[in-house]
């Protein structure tokens, strides 16, 4: 995936997460508790999957850098 598409995807995900969070709070304070909690659950699910993916990607980067540095010696 090239950088332009990757950047657009990041912006889209950020906008989606902010809108879901705002909608969850608005619906919660308007009295639609179940729908608000469902939207907040979706927000937390997206947030959790992004954080897990980032953690795996960072661990893989560190492992590959260490392996590459050990090959030089």
N, C-alpha and C positions, 0 to 999 in steps of 0.2 A: 504494500500500500504506500503510495507516494505521500510526501509531506503535506501537499495541498488538501488531499482527501482526508488525511489524518487530522489536520487542523480543523477542517469543517466538521468532522465527526465529534471532536472535542467540544467545539462551540455548541453543536446541537445537543449533546448530552448535558452540558452545563445548563443550557436554557431549559431543557426538559426537566432536569432535577429542580431548578428554582421554581418553575411553574407548578410542578407537582407539590412541592412543599408549600407554596403560597396557597394553592387550591385546598390542600388539606387543612391548613389553619383557618381559611375563610369558611369552609364547610363545617369545621368543628365549632367555630364561634357562632355560626348561624343555626346550629342545633342539629345538623345532620352528622351525628357522631359516628355511625357505622361507616358511612362513606368516607368521612375524614380519616378514620383509623385505617381503612383499607388503603387510601392514597398514601398515608404516612408509612404504612407497611411496604408499599411498592417503592417509596423513596428509600427506605432503609435497605431493601433488597438490592436496589441498584447501587447504593453507596457501598454496601458490603461486597458486592461482586467486583466493583471497580477497585476497592482497596485490596482485595485478595489477589486480583490480577496484577496490580502494581507491585505488590510484595513478591509475587512469584517472579515477575520480570526483573526486579532489582536483585533478587537472590541469584537468578540465572546470570545476570550481568557480572556480579561479584565473583561467582564461581568461574565463569569463563575468563575473566581478567586474571584471577589467581592461577588458573591452569596455563594461560598463555605466558605469564611471567615465570612460572616454574619450568617451562620448556626452554627458556633462554639459558638457564644455568645448566 
